[in-house]
């Protein structure tokens, strides 16, 4: 049990590292959490404290502990009382006499059944404990992903609000030029359409953010979000702990599968021992009323395993051991494949985000600013301004989605790869918030 709790502490300590420093980041701000803000640590705390599925798994552990205590008990002795040969008839008429017997019996288990029964119960307890560990890990992973989705939704909305501001600014510039008679009123109509589209998209993203917040709150049983915003860095961790050492030995799902294999092996050993007959020894006192004398009695009872030798149960237990081994192997393959995919996705998102922030976004930002200033001076058509703004907006969306994808891939790496220790060091953050980058 101590090892399971130690691993749990590691899991809870590892999850907040998903959103720590990296070189590619779209930060939500460096200030500490406000009164209505929710941090990842607080979200994990609320989910792990209130989720009913986790409470059910904890009750299963307690039930398994009770089964283990029961399995350690020896068979109870048995008491029997008999009255024989009463109201019997003989040649002289009705004669009443009887024989009274009092017996005490005790069954003695052979083949180490009690020891193996305890081992099987302890194996079930181990399975329940690993299942609780697995549920905690999966619930923590779901919380991390839901929190990351809220951060991404907040960043999408912040980006769209800035784009709507730019559309309002462009609309005002066009209106001034139309009022001055320098451009056709058609351009003002185009600017109005672009502004309406930006406002509609902002409304859509506001609803998406509300849905993401409600989805996070649902993990701790909330009907609706009771927090204003998620406080955390929206970034791609450069070095998740499972990236440098892609090991899955401590993955909670794999540890659960290993516990299931041991439980099936314990059941096989118990079934094999059950084929050996137990011995029941009895002793008692008998009183013969006709003769008026007491007598002692003793006996031994041993089943003869002629027909039932537990053949079917033993064969079933062997098959289930083999089945659990195959399931463990299949899970290990899925974990390795999933880890490989997550590592590739993390690397792809990291490269894409770096390329966007270092090359494409600066160029698009400069082009949009230059075309807007040139349009103000009458050098360019408004279509050129709209095209530059759309290009910059699309690149901003690509950057946000790349960071979101990379953060989720890092969370998946953390979920799959458990190496027994946290990263040795964390890289420092490099890129400032996206909001200040917009023209």
Secondary structure, 3 states (H helix, E strand, C coil): CHHHHHHHHHHHHHHHHHHCCCCEEEECCCCCCCCCEECHHHHHHHHHHHCHHHHHHHHHHHHHHHHHHHHCCCCCCEEEEEEECCCEEECCEEECCCEEEEEEEEEECCCCHHHHHHHHHHHHHHHHHHHHHHHHHHHHHHHHHHHHHHHHHHHHHHHHHHHHHHHHHHHHHHHHHHHCCCCCHHHHHHHHHHHHHHHHHHHHHHHHHHHHHHHHHHCCCCCCCCCCEECCEEEECCCCHHHHCCCCCCCHHHHHHHHHHHHHHHHHHHHHHHCCCCEEEEEEEEEECCCCEEEEEEEEEECCCCCCCCHHHHHHHHHHHHHHHHHHHHHHHHHHHHHHHHHHHHHHHHHHHHHHHHHHHHHHHHHHHHHHHHHHCCCCCHHHHHHHHHHHHHHHHHHHHHHHHHHHHHHHHHHHCCCCCCCCCCCCCCCCCHHHHCC
